[in-house]
């Protein structure tokens, strides 16, 4: 226990999942996304939602972009930085032909330093294990899915996972912490100076 009696620090994350972009455009009728936060054994959620589902959205004037502006806000307490929270995003589509289909998964590390940050994470989706499976995916519009998308945050189980990149997700998040410096962690952003 530290001399000052502080044994835990608090970390607050807030922001939004702004939009999903697909270079070839969006051909499905409506998209929606789900998010889930994964954290280590020493972390405890204090307030906020650690998972959620967005509204249905369609592309607007830009056929390559679907805007969600889905808010995210949560507070955690922890005794150490091991298992820093990660955001797992799943993008799905509802269309008249194939019903509910996967568009991809994205993994975003919650900001480790104080302040705001914009992150663009690639969307990936699992590939079929055989040529027949890939042909069926193309024909039906349904792609293989992970039984638990949180496995992407672990890294242990997914080293043999075959994926393909398919678009990206833009996320804006900010982080504020309390008592991290008192416990010996420096999470201030690195300041660079331009000396001419």
C-alpha positions, 0 to 999 in steps of 0.5 A: 500500500502506498504511503498516501493511502491510495491503492486504485486509480480512476480512468474515464473514457468518453467519445463516440464511434463516428462512422464506418467507411467502405472504399467500394461503397455500401450496397446493403439497405441498413447497417448497425454496429455493436460495441463491447469493452474488454478489460483485464482482471484488475479493472472494475467498471464504475459507471457507464455502459460497457456494451451497446448497439447503435441505431440502423443507418444508411449512407448519405450523400457519400456512398462510402460512409455510414455515420453513426455518432454513437456515444461512449462514456464509461469510468473504470478503477484499477490497481495497475495498467495491465489489461488496459481496456479495449473496444471491440466493434462489430458492424452488421448489415440488414438487407432484403436478400441475406437478412442479418450479415457480418461486415467486420470487426474492429479493435481499438485500444482505449486512449492510454494518455490524457486528452482527445484522440481520433483513431481509424481502425481497420475492419476485418472479417474472418475468411472461410477455411476452404474454397467451397466456403469462400464461394458459398460466402460470395453466393449467399452474402454471409461470411464466417463469424466469430462465436466470441468477438472479444477473443480479438482483444486477447491475442492468444486464440487468434494467431491462426485466424485468417481475415481480410480487411474490409473498410475502417471505423473512425472513433473519437475518444478522450481519457481523463485519469485520477491518481495515476501519477500518485501510483507512479504512472505517467500518462501525460501526452508527449509534448514535442517542441519545434525549435528552429 
